[in-house]
Amino acid sequence: MDERILVIEDDATFLETLLRLLKLKGYNVKGAKDGVEAVEMVRREPFDLIITDVRLPGGMDGIEAVSKIKENGNSKIKTMVITGCADRETPLRAIKMGVDDYIYKPFEIEEFLHSVERNIKNLRLEKERERYVNTVEMSNKELVLLYEI
């Protein structure tokens, strides 16, 4: 699979578990321990999906990290939040920041993988649509030029 996934999680054991699970499914994955590191990684290299915990060390939580990443010209990156937070404000804040998916811990592996696969599928569909629109626009321009001659 060509899609690149960044997992942001401060619990080293849980991060390693998610990275291993995603690698076993054939994904190209990297991990970051906090939001600041994640924002820097996305500045240096492209990612298609970001999976983040809400609570992260370093003064920037996962939702803020997603917001900063999307502000930096990466608005098409798909984003998933995984969290143990059970309050009502956090999911609403995540939605307002443009998060694509929200999963509560503890979760079933199947639920997690289904969410990852759904987000990757949506990303592929959006890319295909963009290619189709570009092809149609190019064809229209060629037709206009052809008939102007």
Backbone as CSV, one residue per row, in Angstrom:
resi,resn,N_x,N_y,N_z,CA_x,CA_y,CA_z,C_x,C_y,C_z
1,MET,0.835,-1.178,0.000,0.000,0.000,0.000,0.878,1.238,0.000
2,ASP,0.478,2.207,-0.779,1.277,3.418,-0.921,0.988,4.464,0.145
3,GLU,-0.176,4.360,0.785,-0.559,5.388,1.748,0.346,5.359,2.976
4,ARG,0.626,6.568,3.450,1.516,6.731,4.604,0.694,7.171,5.811
5,ILE,0.922,6.510,6.928,0.167,6.782,8.150,1.117,7.235,9.248
6,LEU,0.719,8.290,9.960,1.453,8.774,11.127,0.579,8.538,12.349
7,VAL,1.123,7.838,13.343,0.421,7.588,14.592,1.072,8.442,15.675
8,ILE,0.250,9.247,16.358,0.746,10.104,17.435,0.201,9.550,18.752
9,GLU,1.107,9.059,19.584,0.705,8.413,20.847,1.866,8.507,21.824
10,ASP,1.589,8.991,23.031,2.649,9.166,24.021,2.967,7.882,24.794
11,ASP,2.066,6.925,24.831,2.314,5.643,25.495,3.132,4.779,24.527
12,ALA,4.409,4.605,24.845,5.335,3.920,23.929,4.883,2.505,23.591
13,THR,4.356,1.783,24.563,3.911,0.408,24.320,2.716,0.384,23.384
14,PHE,1.739,1.264,23.629,0.552,1.321,22.786,0.919,1.789,21.382
15,LEU,1.825,2.763,21.287,2.294,3.239,19.983,2.921,2.090,19.203
16,GLU,3.795,1.345,19.839,4.465,0.226,19.166,3.457,-0.836,18.730
17,THR,2.442,-1.079,19.555,1.398,-2.049,19.203,0.642,-1.605,17.956
18,LEU,0.243,-0.328,17.909,-0.480,0.186,16.740,0.396,0.161,15.489
19,LEU,1.651,0.537,15.635,2.562,0.533,14.488,2.731,-0.883,13.946
20,ARG,2.923,-1.851,14.841,3.073,-3.243,14.410,1.819,-3.757,13.721
21,LEU,0.666,-3.451,14.293,-0.604,-3.885,13.723,-0.795,-3.330,12.315
22,LEU,-0.523,-2.045,12.148,-0.684,-1.410,10.835,0.345,-1.924,9.825
23,LYS,1.563,-2.180,10.291,2.585,-2.746,9.401,2.182,-4.146,8.930
24,LEU,1.618,-4.937,9.845,1.151,-6.278,9.472,0.067,-6.216,8.404
25,LYS,-0.703,-5.143,8.384,-1.744,-4.955,7.380,-1.187,-4.348,6.093
26,GLY,0.124,-4.083,6.059,0.766,-3.613,4.844,0.893,-2.107,4.713
27,TYR,0.563,-1.383,5.765,0.651,0.075,5.696,2.076,0.554,5.972
28,ASN,2.420,1.691,5.382,3.683,2.366,5.619,3.439,3.340,6.779
29,VAL,3.992,3.040,7.958,3.658,3.821,9.150,4.893,4.357,9.865
30,LYS,4.667,5.482,10.547,5.671,6.069,11.433,4.953,6.539,12.688
31,GLY,5.717,6.735,13.751,5.142,7.167,15.005,5.768,8.447,15.515
32,ALA,4.978,9.180,16.289,5.446,10.394,16.968,4.930,10.336,18.403
33,LYS,5.729,10.846,19.336,5.354,10.762,20.748,4.551,11.958,21.247
34,ASP,4.506,13.035,20.453,3.722,14.206,20.855,3.338,15.032,19.634
35,GLY,2.490,16.026,19.852,1.996,16.848,18.748,3.066,17.673,18.069
36,VAL,3.999,18.200,18.836,5.070,19.024,18.272,5.912,18.202,17.301
37,GLU,6.295,16.996,17.713,7.069,16.108,16.846,6.280,15.765,15.583
38,ALA,4.990,15.521,15.749,4.142,15.166,14.600,4.061,16.301,13.593
39,VAL,3.853,17.521,14.059,3.768,18.675,13.163,5.064,18.815,12.374
40,GLU,6.200,18.628,13.033,7.501,18.710,12.358,7.664,17.587,11.334
41,MET,7.228,16.385,11.679,7.341,15.258,10.743,6.527,15.516,9.481
42,VAL,5.321,16.053,9.638,4.466,16.322,8.478,5.039,17.457,7.630
43,ARG,5.769,18.364,8.230,6.436,19.421,7.448,7.538,18.844,6.567
44,ARG,8.173,17.761,7.053,9.295,17.160,6.333,8.892,16.109,5.312
45,GLU,7.772,15.419,5.555,7.376,14.334,4.659,5.858,14.213,4.612
46,PRO,5.336,13.722,3.489,3.874,13.636,3.332,3.278,12.429,4.045
47,PHE,2.076,12.623,4.571,1.292,11.539,5.159,-0.119,11.635,4.620
48,ASP,-0.792,10.496,4.553,-2.161,10.441,4.060,-3.181,10.347,5.182
49,LEU,-2.786,9.738,6.295,-3.685,9.551,7.432,-2.900,9.797,8.709
50,ILE,-3.516,10.554,9.611,-2.937,10.771,10.933,-3.887,10.173,11.951
51,ILE,-3.335,9.353,12.825,-4.087,8.756,13.928,-3.477,9.308,15.205
52,THR,-4.281,9.985,16.016,-3.723,10.620,17.203,-4.552,10.390,18.448
53,ASP,-3.855,10.292,19.556,-4.499,10.321,20.860,-4.848,11.787,21.133
54,VAL,-5.826,12.027,21.990,-6.155,13.406,22.348,-5.123,13.943,23.328
55,ARG,-4.927,13.221,24.405,-4.019,13.702,25.456,-2.580,13.351,25.109
56,LEU,-1.799,14.413,24.919,-0.388,14.253,24.587,0.434,15.195,25.453
57,PRO,1.680,14.849,25.734,2.544,15.751,26.499,3.041,16.898,25.619
58,GLY,3.606,17.900,26.244,4.279,18.956,25.499,3.437,20.180,25.192
59,GLY,2.277,20.295,25.775,1.489,21.504,25.602,0.619,21.554,24.358
60,MET,0.651,20.522,23.534,-0.199,20.481,22.339,-0.893,19.124,22.307
61,ASP,-2.224,19.142,22.433,-2.924,17.863,22.384,-3.114,17.424,20.936
62,GLY,-3.669,16.231,20.753,-3.809,15.662,19.415,-4.697,16.471,18.491
63,ILE,-5.755,17.042,19.039,-6.665,17.838,18.213,-5.982,19.120,17.752
64,GLU,-5.221,19.746,18.631,-4.451,20.929,18.244,-3.404,20.584,17.186
65,ALA,-2.773,19.419,17.330,-1.777,18.984,16.345,-2.429,18.815,14.975
66,VAL,-3.612,18.177,14.941,-4.337,18.007,13.682,-4.667,19.367,13.076
67,SER,-5.115,20.296,13.907,-5.455,21.635,13.429,-4.241,22.324,12.812
68,LYS,-3.104,22.266,13.489,-1.877,22.901,12.969,-1.431,22.244,11.665
69,ILE,-1.516,20.927,11.600,-1.119,20.203,10.389,-2.006,20.614,9.221
70,LYS,-3.315,20.688,9.451,-4.238,21.061,8.383,-4.064,22.528,7.985
71,GLU,-3.733,23.402,8.933,-3.479,24.817,8.635,-2.254,25.002,7.751
72,ASN,-1.302,24.091,7.853,-0.042,24.196,7.111,-0.146,23.645,5.701
73,GLY,-1.331,23.696,5.098,-1.486,23.275,3.710,-1.723,21.791,3.516
74,ASN,-2.095,21.103,4.566,-2.326,19.663,4.493,-3.788,19.330,4.759
75,SER,-4.675,20.092,4.188,-6.101,19.954,4.486,-6.695,18.636,3.994
76,LYS,-6.022,17.958,3.077,-6.562,16.705,2.533,-6.168,15.475,3.338
77,ILE,-5.299,15.642,4.327,-4.909,14.511,5.167,-6.128,14.044,5.960
78,LYS,-6.371,12.745,5.935,-7.433,12.158,6.750,-6.931,12.059,8.191
79,THR,-7.854,12.221,9.144,-7.456,12.221,10.547,-8.411,11.393,11.398
80,MET,-7.816,10.639,12.310,-8.567,9.838,13.275,-8.086,10.184,14.675
81,VAL,-9.029,10.323,15.595,-8.694,10.535,16.997,-9.073,9.275,17.756
82,ILE,-8.138,8.807,18.578,-8.431,7.703,19.483,-8.219,8.237,20.892
83,THR,-9.180,7.992,21.778,-9.058,8.595,23.097,-9.817,7.842,24.161
84,GLY,-9.366,8.026,25.369,-10.067,7.514,26.535,-10.919,8.599,27.171
85,CYS,-10.870,9.809,26.622,-11.670,10.926,27.148,-13.150,10.644,26.901
86,ALA,-13.937,10.761,27.949,-15.365,10.480,27.812,-16.215,11.738,27.957
87,ASP,-15.599,12.906,27.942,-16.390,14.126,28.083,-17.110,14.467,26.785
88,ARG,-18.025,15.395,26.844,-18.816,15.764,25.670,-18.147,16.832,24.813
89,GLU,-17.272,17.610,25.387,-16.654,18.712,24.659,-15.583,18.254,23.674
90,THR,-14.838,17.217,24.023,-13.725,16.786,23.185,-14.164,16.333,21.792
91,PRO,-15.188,15.482,21.656,-15.603,15.100,20.295,-16.098,16.291,19.473
92,LEU,-16.813,17.207,20.099,-17.298,18.393,19.391,-16.131,19.251,18.919
93,ARG,-15.144,19.423,19.784,-13.945,20.181,19.418,-13.220,19.509,18.257
94,ALA,-13.156,18.180,18.288,-12.489,17.432,17.218,-13.212,17.631,15.898
95,ILE,-14.536,17.565,15.928,-15.326,17.757,14.702,-15.106,19.157,14.139
96,LYS,-15.098,20.148,15.012,-14.881,21.536,14.568,-13.500,21.725,13.946
97,MET,-12.533,20.928,14.380,-11.169,21.016,13.846,-11.010,20.212,12.562
98,GLY,-12.061,19.501,12.150,-11.994,18.772,10.893,-11.542,17.337,10.991
99,VAL,-11.615,16.741,12.182,-11.239,15.342,12.349,-12.242,14.468,11.610
100,ASP,-11.766,13.448,10.914,-12.615,12.577,10.108,-13.237,11.424,10.881
101,ASP,-12.585,10.994,11.957,-13.078,9.834,12.696,-12.678,9.954,14.162
102,TYR,-13.472,9.351,15.031,-13.273,9.463,16.473,-13.587,8.111,17.097
103,ILE,-12.604,7.506,17.766,-12.776,6.186,18.368,-12.412,6.253,19.853
104,TYR,-13.271,5.664,20.684,-13.008,5.618,22.118,-12.194,4.393,22.505
105,LYS,-11.228,4.611,23.416,-10.477,3.511,24.020,-11.292,2.995,25.199
106,PRO,-11.235,1.741,25.506,-10.607,0.690,24.712,-11.467,0.357,23.498
107,PHE,-10.816,-0.045,22.436,-11.546,-0.395,21.215,-11.128,-1.781,20.759
108,GLU,-11.969,-2.364,19.949,-11.663,-3.656,19.346,-10.729,-3.428,18.151
109,ILE,-9.825,-4.345,17.921,-8.888,-4.233,16.798,-9.646,-4.115,15.487
110,GLU,-10.708,-4.896,15.329,-11.504,-4.843,14.088,-12.096,-3.458,13.867
111,GLU,-12.587,-2.845,14.942,-13.155,-1.499,14.847,-12.093,-0.504,14.383
112,PHE,-10.915,-0.596,14.983,-9.807,0.290,14.630,-9.397,0.104,13.169
113,LEU,-9.185,-1.146,12.770,-8.755,-1.416,11.395,-9.829,-1.025,10.379
114,HIS,-11.080,-1.235,10.721,-12.174,-0.825,9.832,-12.155,0.694,9.630
115,SER,-11.921,1.430,10.695,-11.858,2.885,10.598,-10.675,3.328,9.734
116,VAL,-9.529,2.694,9.932,-8.352,3.008,9.113,-8.662,2.728,7.646
117,GLU,-9.195,1.552,7.367,-9.498,1.169,5.986,-10.533,2.093,5.352
118,ARG,-11.536,2.492,6.112,-12.560,3.406,5.601,-11.951,4.765,5.242
119,ASN,-11.078,5.270,6.098,-10.445,6.557,5.821,-9.510,6.479,4.619
120,ILE,-8.774,5.384,4.489,-7.898,5.198,3.327,-8.741,5.082,2.057
121,LYS,-9.836,4.339,2.120,-10.720,4.198,0.963,-11.289,5.559,0.554
122,ASN,-11.719,6.351,1.529,-12.231,7.695,1.227,-11.153,8.574,0.602
123,LEU,-9.947,8.466,1.089,-8.829,9.228,0.525,-8.597,8.828,-0.935
124,ARG,-8.605,7.522,-1.202,-8.412,7.042,-2.573,-9.523,7.545,-3.491
125,LEU,-10.759,7.510,-3.002,-11.889,7.995,-3.798,-11.753,9.487,-4.098
126,GLU,-11.328,10.257,-3.108,-11.134,11.691,-3.319,-10.026,11.962,-4.327
127,LYS,-8.947,11.194,-4.260,-7.852,11.359,-5.226,-8.316,10.984,-6.636
128,GLU,-9.081,9.900,-6.729,-9.599,9.464,-8.030,-10.549,10.515,-8.612
129,ARG,-11.402,11.066,-7.780,-12.312,12.121,-8.225,-11.535,13.338,-8.733
130,GLU,-10.499,13.706,-8.004,-9.666,14.845,-8.404,-8.988,14.577,-9.749
131,ARG,-8.484,13.353,-9.947,-7.872,12.998,-11.234,-8.910,13.057,-12.358
132,TYR,-10.109,12.558,-12.089,-11.183,12.576,-13.076,-11.551,14.010,-13.450
133,VAL,-11.729,14.859,-12.453,-12.071,16.264,-12.709,-10.972,16.938,-13.520
134,ASN,-9.724,16.685,-13.177,-8.606,17.273,-13.931,-8.593,16.791,-15.374
135,THR,-8.877,15.500,-15.596,-8.921,14.947,-16.949,-10.029,15.599,-17.765
136,VAL,-11.206,15.752,-17.164,-12.330,16.385,-17.862,-12.002,17.839,-18.191
137,GLU,-11.406,18.548,-17.247,-11.041,19.945,-17.494,-10.022,20.070,-18.627
138,MET,-9.037,19.171,-18.634,-8.033,19.188,-19.704,-8.683,18.880,-21.053
139,SER,-9.590,17.923,-21.079,-10.294,17.574,-22.320,-11.115,18.754,-22.821
140,ASN,-11.781,19.429,-21.905,-12.571,20.604,-22.287,-11.691,21.702,-22.876
141,LYS,-10.541,21.932,-22.278,-9.617,22.948,-22.788,-9.124,22.570,-24.185
142,GLU,-8.837,21.283,-24.391,-8.388,20.819,-25.698,-9.479,20.994,-26.749
143,LEU,-10.719,20.710,-26.372,-11.838,20.895,-27.301,-12.028,22.360,-27.665
144,VAL,-11.920,23.225,-26.688,-12.052,24.660,-26.947,-10.967,25.111,-27.926
145,LEU,-9.732,24.666,-27.678,-8.629,25.036,-28.566,-8.844,24.475,-29.977
146,LEU,-9.338,23.267,-30.061,-9.581,22.611,-31.339,-10.616,23.390,-32.168
147,TYR,-11.666,23.813,-31.527,-12.733,24.514,-32.245,-12.427,25.979,-32.482
148,GLU,-11.451,26.532,-31.794,-11.061,27.914,-32.030,-10.189,28.045,-33.268
149,ILE,-9.581,26.971,-33.664,-8.656,26.993,-34.797,-9.373,27.004,-36.088
